[in-house]
């Protein structure tokens, strides 16, 4: 019996990954932390708006103008700023931090798409738009608790999952060539951009590589190498190497980077 539900997703690279769903407890704590931050930011906005409004109204009074409509407009602008804060907080952070808000980062959970890829701005926006609906009468709570994939309405609309941000662990480390290790030592890349599920794809490929037919292996290795190069933003490589050697180098370098963190 597992304490947390598991879900398997099929990546565009035809690799099956298994994730642990976040659970209602972690999601509730993350939301509480996010709402505390939003509340503090909202109070700051209201304080600044009240000070600004008082100054503008005083100026309008001195100039002999009417203040009723002015106060109404300023109040409407303040409410608009609060609405933008509420929506922009979740959309902005989840897009910039690859599916995480400060609350989600604290509780070590994140949002991914149903195919295992990172959440994009479209998915984050759809989730944010449905959030008020999910929170009316605790609809989101019941959908998460009763659903097998623990999705609220926003997740169903956006095609997303909320999973634990765990590092994939294998039984034994894979052996890589000395050439790949030499290449890895020359790679100048920020490996924090490589997500745990990206690492899982690499490991899955290296494990299954001996079982693949030669044409399929070459095609898959080239595609995976291009994707990794784009993720790591590598314009040039240390030397002329094969796609397999590059994948092995990234696998080894990522492990070393995680060991130092």
Long-range contacts (C-beta under 8 A, 24 or more apart in sequence): 4-164, 5-148, 5-149, 5-150, 7-149, 7-161, 7-163, 9-112, 9-114, 9-115, 9-116, 9-161, 10-115, 10-116, 11-115, 11-116, 11-117, 11-197, 11-201, 12-115, 12-117, 13-201, 13-205, 13-220, 13-223, 13-224, 13-227, 14-220, 15-200, 15-201, 15-204, 15-205, 16-204, 17-116, 17-197, 17-200, 17-201, 17-204, 19-112, 19-116, 19-161, 19-163, 19-164, 19-197, 20-163, 20-164, 20-166, 21-149, 21-150, 21-161, 21-162, 21-163, 21-164, 22-107, 22-109, 22-150, 22-162, 22-163, 22-164, 23-150, 24-141, 24-144, 24-145, 24-150, 26-107, 26-108, 26-109, 26-164, 27-107, 27-109, 27-144, 27-162, 29-103, 29-106, 29-107, 30-101, 30-103, 30-104, 30-106, 30-107, 30-109, 31-103, 32-103, 33-102, 33-103, 33-106, 33-107, 34-89, 34-90, 34-101, 34-102, 34-103, 34-104, 37-89, 37-102, 37-103, 38-85, 38-86, 38-89, 41-85, 41-89, 42-82, 42-85, 45-78, 45-81, 45-82, 45-85, 46-78, 46-82, 49-74, 49-77, 49-78, 49-81, 53-78, 87-128, 87-129, 90-124, 90-127, 90-128, 90-131, 91-121, 91-124, 91-125, 91-128, 94-119, 94-124, 94-127, 95-119, 95-120, 95-121, 95-124, 98-195, 100-165, 104-162, 104-165, 108-164, 108-165, 108-166, 109-162, 109-163, 109-164, 109-165, 110-162, 110-163, 110-165, 111-160, 111-161, 111-162, 112-160, 112-161, 112-163, 112-197, 113-159, 113-160, 113-161, 114-159, 114-160, 114-161, 116-197, 118-195, 119-158, 119-160, 122-158, 123-158, 123-159, 123-160, 124-158, 126-154, 126-157, 126-158, 127-154, 127-155, 127-157, 127-158, 127-160, 128-154, 129-154, 130-154, 130-157, 130-158, 165-196, 166-196, 167-196, 167-199, 167-258, 168-196, 168-197, 168-199, 168-200, 168-203, 170-203, 170-207, 173-255, 174-203, 174-206, 174-207, 174-251, 176-248, 176-249, 176-251, 176-252, 177-245, 177-248, 179-241, 179-245, 180-245, 180-246, 180-248, 180-249, 180-251, 180-252, 181-249, 181-252, 183-237, 183-238, 183-239, 183-241, 183-245, 183-246, 183-249, 184-248, 184-249, 184-250, 184-252, 184-253, 184-256, 185-253, 186-238, 186-239, 187-232, 187-234, 187-238, 187-249, 187-250, 187-253, 188-234, 189-232, 189-233, 189-234, 189-253, 190-232, 190-233, 191-232, 191-253, 191-254, 191-257, 191-258, 192-257, 193-231, 193-232, 193-233, 194-228, 194-231, 194-232, 194-250, 194-254, 198-228, 198-231, 199-251, 199-254, 202-228, 202-247, 202-250, 202-251, 202-254, 203-251, 205-247, 206-247, 206-248, 206-251, 209-244, 218-243, 221-247
